[in-house]
Amino acid sequence: MKLRDFIILMVCCLCWGSNFVVSSWVIGGHNIPPMFLAFVRAAIVLLVMAPFLFKKLPEHFWRLILVCLFIGPLHLAFLYTGLITAPASSSSIV
């Protein structure tokens, strides 16, 4: 494995792990509703990924959008609801 690939891998792991820590901190310390946090996270991802969405889309792209609309908020809502009572380290492993 090249050093560049290893650094990219470590940055991805750091971002993924910090996601749980920040989410747990926001939900536990500031009493933010889990669904609102899921909405804010989805909005940030949409803003970051928006430049890539305006290229030529595949034929059945609407199916992907539909799945993402149902799976994403549902998964995040359960995750953030669980973070209210569970520590971030346990949640990130599960």
Secondary structure, DSSP 8 states (H G I E B T S, - for coil): --HHHHHHHHHHHHHHHHHHHHHHHHHHHH---HHHHHHHHHHHHHHHHHHHHTS---TTHHHHHHHHHHHHHHHHHHHHHHHHHS-HHHHHH-
